[in-house]
Amino acid sequence: MSRYRETNTHAQAPSSTVLLLIDHSENRRLLDEWLASEYDVVFPTEGLDPSFDLCIVDEPSFNRYRDELRTCKDAASPTFLPYLLVTSTSSPARMPKVWQGLDEIITIPIEKAVLQARIDGLLERRRLSVKLERQKEESEERFRTLFQTAPDPVFVLDSDGQIQAINNAFCQVSGLDRPAILSERISAIDVFPNDSLEKLTANLRERETDDEQPPYSVTYTAPDGETRYAEINTARIQFDAEHPEVIGIFRDVTEHKRRKQELKDQNKRLDEFASMLAHELRNPLGIAQGYLQVAEADGSDDAFEEVRGALSRMERMINEMLDLARKPGVIEETQMTALQEIVEDVWSRVAPPEATLVLENVEGEISADVDRLSQVFENLFRNAIEHAGDDVSVHIECFSNGVSVEDDGPGIPPDERETVFESGFTTNDGTGLGLTIVQQIVDAHGWDISIAEGDDGGAQFEITGMEFTGRAE
């Protein structure tokens, strides 16, 4: 197809291209002269180029180019490509067999105004068709972009459970390549365990009769082998009556499920702590109330001493509960600090005058949360005092990767050494929370703690996993 001449164009938009297939030379010349001022007129050369907006054709040319015109029409689909047949046949019965690709038929002679109106109408339909198709393509491109870049995995299944489409996030979650998944049945994807597959395929069957399905949970296997949890929302899509599909949005809820379980566990622990605290406080509170009545009646110093002791125990219970509420298992900040300074500072605040502290090889510094580590030694010292009395002797010794705290008290029986760190476990009038806090702080630092029998038969707590600096071995 070639240009017959340089043509005019509209200032605001490119002119429409009109293909003239007119066999009669004079009619072709007249039409060309008339149309050239308004449109870009082209003529056929060796073949037909489908890049035109309107074809004006007469009967001889129509018969000659019938197959090529059909091909151009098919190539332009789904956009509208109009064909206008010019004929001198006035009787419909004498017209050639009209091919369905013809959109308008005019009989000459015809007034220019009428012909112009016909041409303008066809070209306007052409412009609208091209515009709508371009908008459709842009919408489809936007959808493809949104589909592929969506942060949540998305998949499309047909009615037989075969995967028709997946996005990039699905490939990342499953660890599978797109070619390895497409057209496979969902049951062939190892990512989903059998229990999840049953739920998913059952959902597909239900969607044949019910479009309103609530989200449901499944388990799946991540690329690293971890079993995780996901919530799937599905919607039925159907572009034709015979090929329904289901689109599923796959949202990982593993962390949400874990947080929910953690919250449940925390609430359970809080309930246990509250029950334990209420139970434990009733005893010293009853003692304080009873001895207070005695003290008020006769002014006994012993009675006042019992009241003070009961109130002190209640205060300690409250403080230890506050320590637990402040999450001793969470380390805020660590710093290098001298272990001996921490031990001696805590001992000066906790130990009675009759108690004895023996230090061995405690030089050097350690990286730790100073406040939390101080609490460890405070609780261990208080535990020794409670069980061995005010004249207790505590021996602290450092070794290559840890420290031991040993007292000369009665010790802890072997069958109780695994349970002393549990909340509420106590063998005397203690709160049963001090050693629980100790273990949580030790665990938060990445260390380990164990209990053994000391050389003198007392309790020996060993904390291992520490790293010291600046200490001579």
C-alpha positions as CSV (number, residue, x, y, z in Angstrom):
1,M,0.0,0.0,0.0
2,S,1.4,3.4,-0.9
3,R,0.6,7.1,-0.3
4,Y,-0.9,8.7,-3.3
5,R,0.3,12.2,-2.2
6,E,1.3,14.2,0.9
7,T,-2.0,14.7,2.8
8,N,-3.3,17.3,5.2
9,T,-3.7,16.4,8.9
10,H,-5.8,17.9,11.6
11,A,-4.0,20.3,13.9
12,Q,-5.2,18.5,17.0
13,A,-5.2,14.8,16.0
14,P,-3.8,12.6,13.2
15,S,-6.2,12.3,10.2
16,S,-7.9,9.1,9.5
17,T,-6.5,6.8,6.8
18,V,-8.9,5.9,4.0
19,L,-8.1,3.0,1.7
20,L,-9.5,3.5,-1.8
21,L,-10.2,0.2,-3.7
22,I,-12.0,1.8,-6.7
23,D,-11.6,0.1,-10.0
24,H,-13.1,2.9,-12.1
25,S,-10.2,5.3,-12.6
26,E,-12.4,8.5,-12.9
27,N,-14.4,7.7,-9.9
28,R,-11.1,6.9,-8.0
29,R,-9.7,10.3,-9.0
30,L,-12.7,12.3,-8.0
31,L,-13.0,10.5,-4.7
32,D,-9.3,11.0,-4.0
33,E,-9.5,14.8,-4.7
34,W,-12.5,15.2,-2.6
35,L,-11.2,13.1,0.4
36,A,-7.6,14.3,0.4
37,S,-8.4,17.6,2.1
38,E,-9.9,15.8,5.1
39,Y,-8.2,12.4,5.2
40,D,-5.0,10.5,4.5
41,V,-5.8,8.6,1.3
42,V,-3.9,5.5,0.4
43,F,-4.0,2.9,-2.4
44,P,-3.1,-0.8,-2.7
45,T,0.3,-1.9,-4.1
46,E,1.3,-5.5,-3.8
47,G,-1.0,-6.3,-1.0
48,L,-3.3,-4.7,1.6
49,D,-1.7,-3.2,4.8
50,P,-4.4,-3.4,7.6
51,S,-3.2,0.0,9.0
52,F,-6.2,1.9,7.6
53,D,-9.3,3.2,9.3
54,L,-11.9,2.9,6.5
55,C,-12.0,1.1,3.2
56,I,-14.1,2.4,0.3
57,V,-14.5,-0.3,-2.3
58,D,-16.5,-0.9,-5.4
59,E,-17.8,-4.2,-6.7
60,P,-14.9,-5.3,-9.0
61,S,-12.3,-4.5,-6.3
62,F,-14.4,-6.1,-3.7
63,N,-14.5,-9.3,-5.6
64,R,-10.8,-9.1,-6.3
65,Y,-9.7,-8.4,-2.7
66,R,-12.3,-10.3,-0.9
67,D,-9.9,-12.7,0.9
68,E,-7.4,-10.0,1.8
69,L,-10.2,-7.8,3.1
70,R,-11.4,-10.6,5.3
71,T,-7.9,-11.1,6.6
72,C,-7.5,-7.4,7.4
73,K,-10.9,-7.5,9.2
74,D,-9.9,-10.5,11.3
75,A,-6.5,-8.9,12.1
76,A,-8.2,-5.7,13.3
77,S,-10.6,-7.6,15.6
78,P,-11.9,-6.9,18.2
79,T,-11.7,-3.3,17.0
80,F,-14.2,-2.1,14.4
81,L,-12.7,-1.8,10.8
82,P,-15.4,-0.4,8.5
83,Y,-15.8,-1.3,4.8
84,L,-18.0,0.9,2.6
85,L,-19.2,-0.6,-0.7
86,V,-19.9,1.8,-3.6
87,T,-22.2,0.2,-6.2
88,S,-24.2,1.4,-9.2
89,T,-26.6,-1.5,-8.7
90,S,-30.0,0.0,-7.7
91,S,-31.8,-3.3,-7.3
92,P,-30.9,-5.4,-4.2
93,A,-31.8,-8.5,-6.2
94,R,-29.0,-7.7,-8.7
95,M,-26.4,-6.9,-6.1
96,P,-23.5,-9.3,-5.5
97,K,-23.8,-11.6,-2.5
98,V,-23.1,-9.4,0.5
99,W,-20.3,-10.6,2.7
100,Q,-20.9,-10.0,6.4
101,G,-17.7,-7.9,6.6
102,L,-19.4,-5.0,4.7
103,D,-20.7,-2.3,7.0
104,E,-22.3,0.2,4.6
105,I,-23.5,0.0,1.0
106,I,-24.2,3.2,-1.0
107,T,-25.6,3.5,-4.5
108,I,-24.2,6.1,-6.8
109,P,-24.9,8.7,-7.8
110,I,-25.1,10.1,-4.2
111,E,-24.9,13.6,-2.8
112,K,-21.6,14.6,-1.2
113,A,-23.3,15.6,2.0
114,V,-24.9,12.1,2.4
115,L,-21.6,10.4,1.5
116,Q,-19.7,12.6,4.0
117,A,-22.2,11.7,6.7
118,R,-21.8,8.0,6.0
119,I,-18.0,8.3,6.1
120,D,-18.0,10.4,9.3
121,G,-20.3,7.9,11.0
122,L,-18.2,4.9,10.1
123,L,-15.0,6.7,11.2
124,E,-16.5,7.8,14.5
125,R,-17.5,4.2,15.2
126,R,-13.9,3.3,14.3
127,R,-12.4,5.9,16.7
128,L,-14.6,4.9,19.6
129,S,-13.8,1.2,19.0
130,V,-10.0,1.9,19.0
131,K,-10.4,4.0,22.1
132,L,-12.4,1.4,24.0
133,E,-9.9,-1.3,23.0
134,R,-7.0,0.8,24.1
135,Q,-8.7,1.5,27.4
136,K,-9.4,-2.3,27.8
137,E,-5.7,-3.1,27.1
138,E,-4.6,-0.5,29.6
139,S,-7.0,-1.9,32.2
140,E,-5.8,-5.4,31.5
141,E,-2.2,-4.2,31.8
142,R,-2.9,-2.5,35.1
143,F,-4.6,-5.6,36.3
144,R,-1.6,-7.8,35.3
145,T,0.7,-5.4,37.0
146,L,-1.4,-5.4,40.2
147,F,-1.8,-9.2,40.0
148,Q,1.9,-9.8,39.6
149,T,3.1,-7.2,42.1
150,A,0.5,-7.8,44.8
151,P,2.3,-8.5,48.2
152,D,0.0,-11.4,49.0
153,P,0.2,-14.6,46.9
154,V,-2.6,-15.0,44.4
155,F,-3.7,-17.9,42.3
156,V,-6.4,-18.7,39.7
157,L,-7.9,-22.2,39.4
158,D,-10.3,-23.6,36.8
159,S,-13.3,-25.8,37.7
160,D,-11.1,-28.9,37.6
161,G,-8.7,-27.5,40.1
162,Q,-5.9,-26.7,37.6
163,I,-3.8,-23.7,38.2
164,Q,-4.3,-21.1,35.5
165,A,-2.3,-18.2,36.9
166,I,-0.1,-17.3,39.8
167,N,1.7,-14.1,40.8
168,N,5.3,-13.5,41.8
169,A,4.5,-13.6,45.5
170,F,3.0,-17.1,45.1
171,C,6.3,-18.3,43.5
172,Q,8.3,-16.8,46.4
173,V,6.1,-18.4,49.1
174,S,6.0,-21.8,47.4
175,G,9.6,-21.8,46.2
176,L,8.4,-23.0,42.8
177,D,8.9,-21.6,39.3
178,R,5.9,-20.4,37.3
179,P,6.3,-23.0,34.4
180,A,6.4,-25.8,37.0
181,I,3.1,-24.8,38.5
182,L,0.9,-23.6,35.6
183,S,-1.7,-26.1,34.3
184,E,-0.9,-28.4,37.2
185,R,-3.6,-29.6,39.5
186,I,-3.6,-28.0,42.9
187,S,-3.3,-31.5,44.4
188,A,0.1,-31.9,42.6
189,I,1.7,-29.0,44.4
190,D,3.6,-30.3,47.4
191,V,3.4,-26.9,49.2
192,F,-0.1,-27.8,50.5
193,P,-0.5,-30.8,52.9
194,N,-3.3,-33.2,52.3
195,D,-5.6,-31.7,55.0
196,S,-5.3,-28.3,53.3
197,L,-6.0,-29.7,49.8
198,E,-9.2,-31.4,51.0
199,K,-10.4,-28.1,52.4
200,L,-9.5,-26.2,49.2
201,T,-11.0,-28.7,46.8
202,A,-14.1,-28.9,48.9
203,N,-14.4,-25.1,48.7
204,L,-14.1,-25.3,45.0
205,R,-17.0,-27.7,44.8
206,E,-19.1,-25.6,47.1
207,R,-18.5,-22.5,45.0
208,E,-20.5,-24.1,42.1
209,T,-23.6,-23.4,44.0
210,D,-22.6,-20.7,46.6
211,D,-20.6,-17.6,45.8
212,E,-20.4,-16.4,49.4
213,Q,-17.7,-18.4,51.0
214,P,-16.0,-17.1,54.2
215,P,-12.2,-17.1,54.4
216,Y,-10.7,-20.4,55.7
217,S,-7.3,-21.4,57.0
218,V,-4.8,-23.9,55.6
219,T,-1.3,-25.0,56.4
220,Y,1.5,-24.9,53.9
221,T,5.2,-25.6,53.7
222,A,7.6,-22.7,53.1
223,P,10.8,-23.1,51.0
224,D,12.8,-23.5,54.2
225,G,10.7,-26.5,55.2
226,E,8.8,-24.6,57.9
227,T,5.1,-25.3,58.3
228,R,3.2,-22.0,58.2
229,Y,-0.4,-20.9,58.4
230,A,-2.4,-19.0,55.8
231,E,-5.9,-17.6,55.4
232,I,-7.4,-17.9,51.9
233,N,-10.1,-15.7,50.5
234,T,-11.7,-17.0,47.3
235,A,-14.0,-15.4,44.7
236,R,-15.8,-17.0,41.7
237,I,-15.1,-15.4,38.4
238,Q,-16.8,-16.4,35.2
239,F,-16.3,-14.8,31.8
240,D,-18.4,-17.3,30.0
241,A,-21.0,-19.9,31.0
242,E,-18.8,-22.9,30.4
243,H,-15.5,-21.9,32.1
244,P,-15.9,-20.7,35.7
245,E,-12.7,-20.0,37.6
246,V,-11.8,-19.3,41.2
247,I,-9.3,-16.6,42.3
248,G,-7.7,-17.1,45.6
249,I,-5.8,-14.6,47.8
250,F,-3.3,-16.2,50.1
251,R,-2.5,-14.3,53.3
252,D,0.2,-15.6,55.6
253,V,-1.2,-15.4,59.2
254,T,1.6,-17.4,60.9
255,E,2.9,-14.4,62.9
256,H,-0.7,-13.3,63.8
257,K,-1.4,-16.9,64.9
258,R,1.7,-16.9,67.0
259,R,1.0,-13.5,68.6
260,K,-2.5,-14.7,69.3
261,Q,-1.2,-17.8,71.0
262,E,1.4,-15.8,72.9
263,L,-1.3,-13.4,74.1
264,K,-3.4,-16.4,75.1
265,D,-0.4,-17.9,77.0
266,Q,0.3,-14.5,78.6
267,N,-3.3,-14.2,79.8
268,K,-3.1,-17.7,81.2
269,R,0.1,-16.8,83.1
270,L,-1.4,-13.6,84.3
271,D,-4.5,-15.5,85.6
272,E,-2.2,-18.0,87.3
273,F,-0.1,-15.2,88.8
274,A,-3.2,-13.4,90.0
275,S,-4.6,-16.5,91.6
276,M,-1.3,-17.4,93.2
277,L,-0.7,-13.8,94.5
278,A,-4.2,-13.7,95.9
279,H,-3.7,-17.0,97.6
280,E,-0.2,-16.2,98.9
281,L,-1.2,-12.7,100.2
282,R,-4.1,-14.0,102.2
283,N,-1.7,-15.9,104.5
284,P,0.6,-13.0,105.6
285,L,-2.4,-10.6,105.5
286,G,-4.3,-12.9,108.0
287,I,-1.1,-13.1,110.1
288,A,-0.7,-9.3,110.1
289,Q,-4.4,-8.7,111.0
290,G,-4.3,-11.3,113.8
291,Y,-1.1,-10.0,115.5
292,L,-2.2,-6.4,115.0
293,Q,-5.2,-7.2,117.2
294,V,-2.8,-8.7,119.8
295,A,-0.5,-5.7,119.6
296,E,-3.4,-3.3,120.0
297,A,-4.6,-5.3,123.0
298,D,-1.4,-5.6,125.0
299,G,1.3,-3.7,123.1
300,S,3.5,-6.8,122.6
301,D,6.7,-6.1,120.8
302,D,6.7,-9.6,119.4
303,A,3.3,-9.1,117.9
304,F,4.4,-5.9,116.2
305,E,7.5,-7.8,114.9
306,E,5.2,-10.4,113.4
307,V,3.1,-7.7,111.7
308,R,6.2,-6.1,110.3
309,G,7.4,-9.5,109.0
310,A,4.1,-10.2,107.3
311,L,4.0,-6.8,105.7
312,S,7.5,-7.2,104.4
313,R,6.7,-10.5,102.8
314,M,3.6,-9.0,101.2
315,E,5.8,-6.1,99.9
316,R,8.3,-8.6,98.4
317,M,5.5,-10.5,96.7
318,I,4.2,-7.4,95.1
319,N,7.7,-6.4,94.0
320,E,8.4,-9.8,92.4
321,M,5.1,-9.8,90.7
322,L,6.0,-6.3,89.3
323,D,9.3,-7.8,88.1
324,L,7.5,-10.5,86.2
325,A,5.1,-8.0,84.7
326,R,8.1,-6.0,83.4
327,K,9.2,-9.0,81.3
328,P,12.5,-10.1,82.8
329,G,13.0,-12.2,79.7
330,V,13.4,-9.0,77.6
331,I,16.9,-7.4,77.5
332,E,16.8,-3.7,76.8
333,E,20.5,-2.8,76.6
334,T,23.8,-4.6,77.4
335,Q,27.2,-3.1,78.4
336,M,30.6,-4.3,79.6
337,T,30.7,-4.2,83.3
338,A,32.9,-5.7,86.1
339,L,31.2,-8.8,87.6
340,Q,32.7,-8.3,91.0
341,E,31.2,-4.8,91.3
342,I,27.7,-6.1,90.5
343,V,28.1,-8.9,93.1
344,E,29.4,-6.7,95.9
345,D,26.9,-4.0,95.3
346,V,24.0,-6.5,95.4
347,W,25.4,-8.2,98.5
348,S,25.7,-4.9,100.4
349,R,22.0,-4.2,99.8
350,V,20.6,-7.7,100.5
351,A,22.7,-9.6,102.9
352,P,22.2,-9.4,106.7
353,P,25.3,-8.5,108.9
354,E,25.8,-12.1,110.0
355,A,26.1,-13.4,106.4
356,T,29.4,-14.2,104.7
357,L,30.4,-13.7,101.1
358,V,33.4,-15.5,99.6
359,L,34.7,-14.5,96.1
360,E,37.0,-16.5,94.0
361,N,38.4,-15.6,90.6
362,V,35.7,-13.0,89.9
363,E,37.9,-10.5,88.1
364,G,37.0,-9.5,84.5
365,E,34.2,-7.9,82.7
366,I,31.1,-9.4,81.1
367,S,28.6,-8.0,78.6
368,A,25.1,-8.0,80.2
369,D,22.1,-5.9,81.1
370,V,23.4,-4.6,84.4
371,D,20.0,-4.2,86.1
372,R,18.9,-7.6,85.0
373,L,22.1,-9.4,86.1
374,S,22.0,-7.6,89.4
375,Q,18.5,-9.0,89.9
376,V,19.8,-12.5,89.2
377,F,22.3,-12.3,92.1
378,E,19.8,-10.5,94.4
379,N,17.3,-13.3,93.9
380,L,19.9,-16.0,94.4
381,F,21.2,-14.3,97.6
382,R,17.7,-14.0,99.0
383,N,17.0,-17.6,98.2
384,A,20.1,-18.6,100.1
385,I,19.2,-16.4,103.1
386,E,15.6,-17.8,103.2
387,H,16.8,-21.4,103.3
388,A,20.1,-21.1,105.3
389,G,19.3,-18.3,107.6
390,D,20.9,-14.9,108.3
391,D,24.3,-16.4,109.0
392,V,24.5,-18.0,105.6
393,S,27.8,-18.3,103.8
394,V,27.7,-17.8,100.0
395,H,30.7,-18.8,97.8
396,I,30.9,-17.3,94.3
397,E,33.5,-18.6,91.9
398,C,34.0,-17.9,88.2
399,F,35.2,-20.5,85.7
400,S,36.0,-20.4,82.0
401,N,32.5,-19.8,80.7
402,G,30.3,-19.1,83.7
403,V,29.9,-18.5,87.4
404,S,28.6,-20.6,90.3
405,V,26.7,-19.4,93.4
406,E,26.9,-21.9,96.3
407,D,25.5,-21.6,99.8
408,D,25.9,-23.8,102.9
409,G,22.2,-24.3,103.4
410,P,20.2,-27.6,103.3
411,G,20.4,-27.8,99.5
412,I,17.7,-28.8,97.0
413,P,16.7,-32.5,96.6
414,P,17.5,-33.9,93.1
415,D,13.8,-34.6,92.4
416,E,13.0,-30.9,93.0
417,R,15.8,-29.3,90.9
418,E,13.8,-29.3,87.7
419,T,10.7,-27.7,89.3
420,V,12.3,-24.9,91.4
421,F,12.3,-22.6,88.4
422,E,8.5,-22.9,88.0
423,S,6.3,-20.1,89.0
424,G,4.9,-20.5,92.5
425,F,7.2,-23.4,93.6
426,T,8.5,-22.8,97.1
427,T,9.5,-25.0,100.0
428,N,9.1,-22.4,102.8
429,D,7.5,-19.0,103.1
430,G,9.0,-17.6,99.9
431,T,6.9,-16.3,97.0
432,G,8.1,-19.0,94.5
433,L,8.8,-16.3,91.9
434,G,12.4,-15.4,92.5
435,L,14.0,-18.3,90.8
436,T,11.5,-18.1,87.9
437,I,12.7,-14.5,87.3
438,V,16.3,-15.7,87.5
439,Q,15.8,-18.3,84.7
440,Q,14.0,-15.8,82.5
441,I,16.8,-13.3,82.8
442,V,19.5,-16.0,82.2
443,D,17.6,-17.3,79.1
444,A,17.2,-13.7,77.7
445,H,21.0,-13.3,77.8
446,G,21.5,-16.6,75.9
447,W,23.0,-18.4,79.0
448,D,22.0,-21.6,80.8
449,I,21.4,-22.3,84.5
450,S,21.5,-25.6,86.4
451,I,21.4,-26.8,90.0
452,A,23.8,-29.2,91.7
453,E,24.8,-30.1,95.2
454,G,27.6,-27.9,96.7
455,D,30.7,-29.2,98.5
456,D,29.1,-28.5,101.9
457,G,25.7,-30.0,100.9
458,G,24.1,-26.7,100.1
459,A,22.6,-25.5,96.8
460,Q,24.9,-24.7,94.0
461,F,23.6,-22.7,91.0
462,E,25.8,-22.7,87.9
463,I,25.3,-20.2,85.1
464,T,27.1,-21.2,81.9
465,G,27.5,-19.7,78.4
466,M,29.1,-16.4,79.6
467,E,32.1,-14.7,77.9
468,F,34.5,-12.8,80.1
469,T,37.1,-10.3,79.1
470,G,40.2,-9.0,80.9
471,R,40.5,-11.9,83.3
472,A,43.6,-14.0,83.8
473,E,42.9,-17.8,83.5
